[in-house]
Amino acid sequence: MKLFTAIYDDARILRHFLRHYDRAGVSEFCIATSTACAREVKALVGNYKVKLFEQFDVHDSSLGGNAAVTEMRRLHQAENEWIIIVDLDEFIEFSAEIEQIVSAAENEGANVVRGIMYDRFTADGRLADFDPDSDLSKLYPVRARFIARVMRGADYKGVLVKGQLKGAAAHHYFVGEKIASTILEIAHYKWNTRTIARLQRTYTELVKRGIPWAIEYRRILDHYEQHGRMAWEEFDGELVELVNSPN
């Protein structure tokens, strides 16, 4: 199965990303990247099968647009082909083999399988970085529906898509979508030491463009400024070890 994503300013997690999806059964990665990130991306792809595109508007993707992924799909997705669409910090936690998930969706007449985003945080809520050998699930052991409860945004998105359905609002929905009953979970490994500065830049750009959902980014910045950390206990975060414990 092919996977489509875009990288616009930070490729550090790419090796983790490729390893995760390779193990899940992805056979080919279509990655759009900015010229500034291209050298770093090329150094990280290793022996994975990657098609790299530098000609598309990945900055649009950083602001919630879909231009780069849409164009790659137009060129490299067949009419009835199932593919994966995710951001670089989104790790789908597959509940079964991808082929089984797709087969069940096909039997239902569905063309989109959605995922629910669970942001992942450190145990103390502080922003922390990772290295190439980090176990991300242990480094960020808290899971929470942060987007829904703090940002007050849509924390679902189509992640498995059949054919060239037109995506909108960062692939939260697709024109003509038929949603499968299976809902996947997405571990969102976003919260490192570069995140707040990046969000501030994005917020400023969204305000400048008059985009109404800039307020969602303002809510994140306000939360962080108030607490000096991601106070996950205030938005119903759960430690993964406790969630998964048989006791």
N, C-alpha and C positions, 0 to 999 in steps of 0.2 A: 504494500500500500504506500502511496505517496503522502508526504506531509508538506504543507505550505506555511511559511512564516516569514517575518520581516525583522531586520535588525537595523536600528537607526543610530544608537549611540553607545551601547554597552554590550559587548559580546562575551563577557567573562563566563557566563553560565552555559555557554554553548556546548562545551564538552560534556557536561552533566546532561544537557538536553538531548544530545545525540545518543549518548549511552542509554538513557531511559527509553527513548522511542525505538531504538534499534532492538533492545530486548523485548519490546512490546510487539515487534513484527513489522516496523516500518522499513521498507526496502529502498526508498529514494526520498531525499530531502530537497525541496525547492526553496531556496533562501534568497530573498531580496535584501540587499545591504546598501548602506550609504558608502560613498567612496572613502570617507574617513575611516570606516570600520572594516573595509574590504581586506586589508593586509592582516589584521588581527583574526578575522574570520578564516582566511585561508590557512593561517598557522594552526588553527584549532580543529579543522575538519578531519584531519588524519586520513584514515582509510575508508571512512564512511562515503557512501555514494551521494554526493552533493552536487546539485546544479546551482551555481551562484549567478545572481543577476545584480548588476550595478546600475542599470539604466532606468529603474523605476523610482517613483516618488515615495520613499520610505518615511519621509517627514510627515506626509499625510497620514500614514499608519500610526505615527506617534500621537496624533491628535484625534484618534478614533476613526480615521478614514480607512478605506479598504483598497486603495488604488493599486498598490504593489501586488497584493495577494490576488486581487481580481484579474490583473493582467497576466500573472503567472498561470493562474487557473485557465484562462482563455487559451493559452498556448500549450498547456501540458496536462489538462484534464479532459478525458474523453466524456462523451455525452452521458453515459450511464455508469461512469466510474465513481466509486466511493473514495473519498480522500479525507485527510485530517487537516483542519485549520486551527492553529493555536498561536498564541504569542510565545516569545522565547522563554518567559518565566512561568508558563503554564504547563504543568505536568499532569496529564490525565492519569487517574488511578483506575486502570481498567478492571472491571468486575469479572471479566471473562476474556477469552481470546477474541481479538478484533474480529476475526471471521465469524465467530458465533454471534457477536453483537450485531454485525451487519446482516447476517442471515435472519436473525429475529426481526430486525427492522424491515427487511424485504418482505417477510411473511405478513407483516402488518400493513404493507403498502406505504411505509414511511420513506422519506428521503432525507431526513435530518435526525441525528441523535444529539441531544443537548447534554451539556455538562453544567454543574453548579460549581461556582468558584468558592473555594475555602482558602482564604489568605492564611499564610503560615508565618508565625512569629517566634522569636526566642522566648525562653521561659520567663525571663525578666522583662520582656517587652522592649529591650534596647535594640537598636539597629546593629546588626553584626554582618561581617563579611565571611565569605567562604573561600576555600582553596580548591584546587583541582581534585583532591581526594576526600573532601568533606562528604559526610553522609547528610544530605540536606534535611531529611526527615528528622534526624536527631538534633541537628543544629537549630532547626526551627520546629520544635515539637508541639507548638500550640496551633490549633486550627480554629478558624472563626469565619462566620459569614459577614465579614467586615464591610463589603460593598453594600449589602442590603441594610445593615444596621447602623453604620456610621456615614458612609457616603450617600445612603438612601438612593442607590442606583440599581440597575438591573444586574444581578449577579449570575445570570445564566447566559449561555451562548451556544450556538451550533458548532460542534466540534468534529462530527463525522457528517459529511455532506455528499449526497449522490448527484452527479451532474452539475451543470453550470448554473445553479440557482444564484440569483443576484442577492448578495448580502448587504445588510444595512446596519448602521450603528455598531461598528466593530464586530459584526457577525452575531449580534444578539438575536437577530431573526433574518429570515430569507423570504424573498417573494416566492409564493407558491409552495412554501414548506408544508410538509406533513410530518408531524413530530412523532417519533417513536416513543413507546411507553418506557423504555429503559432510560434512566437518567444517570449519567456518570458523574463522578466527583473529580474536580480539578484542584490539585495542590498549587497554590499561587505563591511562588518563591520570589517575591518582589522586594521584601523589606530589608535592604542592606544599607550601608552607610552613604551611598550615593542617591538614595531614593528621594529624600526630602528636597534636595536642591533640584533634582529633575522635575519633581512635581511642581515646584515653585515656577520653574521656567514654563512648564506646560500650562499652568493656571494663567500666567501672565499672557501667554499667546492666545489662549481661549477667550479671555476677557477682551483682548485687543480685537479679536474677530467677531465679538458679540455672540459667542456660542453659549446658549443658556445653561448647558450642563457643566459649565465652569464651576458652578456652586458646589458640585460634588467634590472637586479638588480642594476648594476652600474649606470644606468640612474636615478633610484629612489634615490640612495644615493647621487648622484651629485646634483639632484634637491633639496633635503633636506639640504645638506651642503651649497648650494648657498643661500637659502631663510631662513633657520632656521624654516621652517614651510612647509605645503603643500599649495603652492600658487595656489589655485584652479582657481582663476580668469585668470591665464595664460594658463590653459588648458580647458577653456570653461565650468567650473563648474557652476551649477545652484542651487539656494536655492529651496528646495522642496516646501516650502510654496508658493513661487512665481509661481513655475511650476503648482501646483495644484489649485491655486486661480482662481475662476471663473472670476475675473476681470483682 
